[in-house]
Amino acid sequence: MSPVITLEVHAHLFAQRDHAVTARDALEVSYAAMAGPRHTVT
């Protein structure tokens, strides 16, 4: 396999991971805001 292809695949996977982390964090903040102070996410 070409090193360029491997690098592109890994870059794509890392970008997906970073997006998932960002999306999860945003969803947690959104849920905490909707749920109010009694149901905070830790």
C-alpha positions in Angstrom: 0.0 0.0 0.0 1.2 3.5 -0.8 2.4 5.6 2.1 0.4 8.5 0.7 -2.9 6.5 0.8 -2.1 5.3 4.4 -1.5 9.0 5.5 -4.7 10.1 3.8 -6.7 7.3 5.5 -5.3 8.1 8.9 -5.8 11.8 8.5 -9.5 11.1 7.6 -9.9 8.9 10.6 -8.4 11.4 12.9 -10.6 14.1 11.5 -13.7 11.9 12.1 -12.6 11.3 15.7 -12.1 15.0 16.3 -15.5 15.8 14.9 -17.1 13.2 17.0 -15.5 14.6 20.2 -16.6 18.1 19.3 -20.2 17.0 18.5 -20.4 15.0 21.8 -19.2 17.9 23.8 -21.7 20.2 22.1 -24.6 17.7 22.8 -23.6 17.4 26.4 -23.7 21.1 26.9 -27.0 21.4 25.0 -28.5 18.6 27.2 -27.3 20.2 30.4 -28.8 23.5 29.3 -32.2 21.9 28.6 -32.2 19.7 31.6 -31.5 22.5 34.0 -29.4 22.5 37.2 -30.8 19.2 38.6 -29.5 17.0 35.7 -26.0 18.3 35.0 -23.7 16.1 32.9 -20.4 15.3 34.6 
